[in-house]
Amino acid sequence: MTDYTYYANVFDVIVAADRRGQGVGEILLEAVVDHPGLQDVVGLSLLCRRGLIPYYETVGFERFDPETEIPEGGTEEMVRMTYTQSE
């Protein structure tokens, strides 16, 4: 999901169990990071389980530092938030 300006988030990179270890995930992620519409997006990110951190590091992702550069200049501390619908 992306606004093609500030942020892009990768959700659910899933490779069938019988195809894992064949480079399919790497091909999918390369298609995302090389997509022409995302080349100027400064915040390409994903969430993953702790056990998958080494894999995502091998394809170029780094652990998120909560302080990040913002397009307007400078840095700002980012906070991950989730929506909870009130009753």
C-alpha positions as CSV (number, residue, x, y, z in Angstrom):
1,M,0.0,0.0,0.0
2,T,1.4,3.4,-0.9
3,D,0.7,7.0,-1.5
4,Y,3.6,7.1,-4.1
5,T,5.0,10.1,-2.2
6,Y,5.9,9.5,1.4
7,Y,5.3,5.9,2.4
8,A,4.9,2.4,1.0
9,N,4.1,-0.6,3.2
10,V,4.6,-4.2,2.1
11,F,2.0,-6.6,3.5
12,D,2.0,-10.4,3.4
13,V,4.9,-11.7,1.4
14,I,3.8,-15.3,1.4
15,V,5.6,-18.1,-0.5
16,A,4.0,-21.6,-0.6
17,A,5.9,-24.0,1.6
18,D,7.0,-26.2,-1.3
19,R,8.5,-23.2,-3.2
20,R,10.5,-21.7,-0.2
21,G,14.2,-21.6,-0.7
22,Q,13.9,-21.2,-4.5
23,G,14.3,-17.4,-4.5
24,V,10.6,-16.6,-5.1
25,G,10.4,-14.2,-2.1
26,E,13.5,-12.4,-3.3
27,I,12.0,-12.0,-6.8
28,L,8.7,-10.6,-5.3
29,L,10.5,-8.1,-3.1
30,E,12.9,-7.0,-5.9
31,A,9.8,-6.3,-8.0
32,V,8.5,-4.1,-5.2
33,V,11.7,-2.1,-4.5
34,D,12.5,-1.7,-8.2
35,H,9.0,-0.6,-9.2
36,P,9.3,2.8,-11.0
37,G,6.5,4.3,-9.0
38,L,8.3,3.7,-5.7
39,Q,11.7,5.1,-6.6
40,D,11.0,8.5,-4.9
41,V,9.2,7.1,-1.9
42,V,11.4,7.6,1.2
43,G,9.6,5.3,3.5
44,L,9.4,1.7,2.1
45,S,8.7,-0.6,5.1
46,L,7.2,-3.8,6.2
47,L,6.3,-5.6,9.4
48,C,7.6,-9.2,10.0
49,R,7.9,-11.8,12.7
50,R,11.1,-11.6,14.7
51,G,12.3,-14.9,13.1
52,L,12.1,-13.5,9.6
53,I,14.4,-10.5,10.4
54,P,17.5,-12.2,9.0
55,Y,15.8,-13.1,5.8
56,Y,14.5,-9.5,5.2
57,E,18.0,-8.2,6.0
58,T,19.4,-10.4,3.2
59,V,17.1,-8.7,0.7
60,G,18.0,-5.1,1.8
61,F,15.6,-4.2,4.7
62,E,17.0,-2.9,7.9
63,R,15.4,-2.8,11.4
64,F,13.4,0.4,11.8
65,D,14.9,3.2,13.8
66,P,12.0,5.1,15.3
67,E,13.6,8.4,14.3
68,T,13.5,8.9,10.6
69,E,14.1,11.6,8.0
70,I,10.9,13.4,6.8
71,P,10.4,14.8,3.3
72,E,10.1,18.4,4.6
73,G,13.6,18.1,6.2
74,G,14.9,17.2,9.6
75,T,14.0,14.1,11.5
76,E,11.0,13.1,13.5
77,E,10.3,10.2,15.9
78,M,7.8,7.8,14.4
79,V,5.3,5.9,16.5
80,R,3.5,2.7,15.2
81,M,-0.2,2.8,15.9
82,T,-3.1,0.6,15.3
83,Y,-6.8,1.4,15.0
84,T,-9.3,0.1,17.5
85,Q,-12.9,0.8,16.7
86,S,-14.7,2.1,19.8
87,E,-18.0,0.5,20.6
